[in-house]
């Protein structure tokens, strides 16, 4: 028989350092996924979503977002610089983003978004830090 303590899930904290902002307007919005279903669209399959205001001075080229008490395991992040604050990744008439975006592991993006496999990372300890650089097309 396994005790309740032995069955407790181990958790960790994730710090996401985001850089490459063209300006400090609006907010940065991110979605954390624990599987490929739905990635990278925010449609209810994500573990967590969060938007953070970019109120720091323009001299600050990066922003830090922390997600606490996550179950250890594989994850992927999709994020975007919501420069106009409408909580939507705006695109042009061909569906190409007009706002900055990024994915965990910083995979190259040419046609279409990065895959979950290319963006996946392991949260394996108490504190994990990853870095994401925004891309603007």
DOVO-452978 format. One record per residue (C-alpha): x, y, z; residue number from 0. Coordinates in nm, 4 decimals. Layout:
X_Y_Z_NUM;
...
END
This chain:
0.0000_0.0000_0.0000_0;
0.1354_0.3423_-0.0982_1;
0.0979_0.6255_0.1501_2;
-0.0725_0.9520_0.0584_3;
0.2588_1.1323_0.1061_4;
0.4317_0.9037_-0.1431_5;
0.1567_0.9723_-0.3939_6;
0.1938_1.3506_-0.3601_7;
0.2969_1.5148_-0.6848_8;
0.6252_1.6994_-0.6882_9;
0.6041_2.0588_-0.8025_10;
0.8408_2.3263_-0.9213_11;
0.8467_2.6911_-1.0155_12;
0.9135_2.8136_-1.3679_13;
1.0731_3.1492_-1.4443_14;
1.0394_3.2700_-1.8035_15;
1.2795_3.5443_-1.9122_16;
1.1425_3.7162_-2.2242_17;
1.3572_3.9503_-2.4312_18;
1.3689_4.1072_-2.7754_19;
1.0875_4.3594_-2.7253_20;
1.0726_4.6331_-2.9897_21;
0.8960_4.8601_-2.7414_22;
0.7363_4.8447_-2.3969_23;
0.3762_4.9104_-2.5007_24;
0.0886_4.6820_-2.4074_25;
0.1459_4.3464_-2.2429_26;
0.3032_4.0075_-2.2959_27;
0.0652_3.7085_-2.2942_28;
0.1779_3.3493_-2.2564_29;
0.0172_3.0076_-2.2576_30;
0.1706_2.7001_-2.0936_31;
0.0893_2.3568_-2.2379_32;
0.1589_2.0092_-2.0948_33;
0.0854_1.8294_-2.4222_34;
0.0563_1.8888_-2.7932_35;
-0.3231_1.9132_-2.7964_36;
-0.4187_2.2700_-2.8835_37;
-0.0613_2.4015_-2.8997_38;
-0.0045_2.6910_-2.9599_39;
-0.3668_2.8163_-2.9666_40;
-0.5302_2.9357_-2.6444_41;
-0.8526_2.7370_-2.6585_42;
-0.8855_2.5632_-2.3233_43;
-0.6179_2.2931_-2.3625_44;
-0.3490_2.5009_-2.1925_45;
-0.2413_2.4488_-1.8299_46;
-0.2086_2.8205_-1.7611_47;
-0.2459_3.1546_-1.9361_48;
-0.1174_3.4853_-1.8130_49;
-0.0799_3.8413_-1.9428_50;
0.1666_4.0806_-1.7804_51;
0.1699_4.4573_-1.8323_52;
0.4891_4.6032_-1.9762_53;
0.4992_4.9091_-1.7535_54;
0.8752_4.9131_-1.6988_55;
1.0827_5.1873_-1.8635_56;
1.1827_5.1442_-2.2284_57;
1.5420_5.0809_-2.1165_58;
1.4311_4.7443_-1.9798_59;
1.4626_4.5074_-2.2762_60;
1.3355_4.1987_-2.0948_61;
1.0467_4.0869_-1.8758_62;
1.0254_3.8013_-1.6267_63;
0.7113_3.5933_-1.5706_64;
0.6976_3.3314_-1.2942_65;
0.4613_3.0335_-1.2830_66;
0.4516_2.8629_-0.9429_67;
0.3647_2.5138_-0.8198_68;
0.3651_2.3331_-1.1534_69;
0.3694_1.9544_-1.1589_70;
0.7102_1.8349_-1.2771_71;
0.7099_1.7163_-1.6380_72;
0.7231_1.8278_-1.9998_73;
0.5801_2.1622_-2.1063_74;
0.5876_2.4107_-2.3938_75;
0.5152_2.7834_-2.3988_76;
0.3698_3.0014_-2.6721_77;
0.3669_3.3763_-2.6110_78;
0.3172_3.7062_-2.7874_79;
0.3789_4.0782_-2.7336_80;
0.0273_4.2198_-2.7268_81;
0.1468_4.5703_-2.8112_82;
-0.2026_4.7187_-2.8482_83;
-0.3440_4.5460_-2.5379_84;
-0.6378_4.3733_-2.7090_85;
-0.5434_4.0231_-2.5771_86;
-0.5204_3.8873_-2.9343_87;
-0.2180_3.8025_-3.1501_88;
-0.2947_4.0363_-3.4378_89;
-0.2188_3.9195_-3.7915_90;
-0.2263_4.0700_-4.1383_91;
-0.4586_3.9629_-4.4207_92;
-0.2416_3.6540_-4.4876_93;
-0.2407_3.5408_-4.1233_94;
0.1165_3.6552_-4.0567_95;
0.1606_3.7991_-3.7047_96;
0.1962_4.1759_-3.6864_97;
0.2999_4.1540_-3.3200_98;
0.6038_3.9826_-3.1712_99;
0.5751_3.6175_-3.0694_100;
0.7922_3.3409_-2.9280_101;
0.8101_2.9798_-2.8190_102;
1.0075_2.7947_-2.5541_103;
1.3415_2.6646_-2.6906_104;
1.3334_2.9487_-2.9484_105;
1.2782_2.7203_-3.2510_106;
1.3131_2.8871_-3.5907_107;
0.9773_2.9849_-3.7374_108;
0.9419_3.0097_-4.1133_109;
0.5986_2.8911_-4.2259_110;
0.3417_2.8342_-3.9533_111;
0.3954_2.8199_-3.5774_112;
0.6507_2.6047_-3.3977_113;
0.5455_2.2537_-3.2979_114;
0.4979_2.1306_-2.9423_115;
0.7904_1.8887_-2.9922_116;
1.0242_2.1710_-3.0977_117;
0.9116_2.3881_-2.8063_118;
0.9002_2.1226_-2.5327_119;
1.1205_2.1528_-2.2236_120;
1.1457_1.9549_-1.8994_121;
1.0489_2.1079_-1.5666_122;
1.2503_1.8736_-1.3478_123;
1.3435_2.0615_-1.0337_124;
1.2309_2.3066_-0.7719_125;
1.3253_2.6104_-0.9814_126;
1.3690_2.6128_-1.3588_127;
1.4482_2.9173_-1.5729_128;
1.4029_2.9367_-1.9487_129;
1.4655_3.2218_-2.1920_130;
1.2433_3.3149_-2.4876_131;
1.3388_3.5736_-2.7496_132;
1.0540_3.7455_-2.9316_133;
1.0417_3.7261_-3.3102_134;
0.8896_3.9943_-3.5297_135;
0.8082_3.9245_-3.8933_136;
END
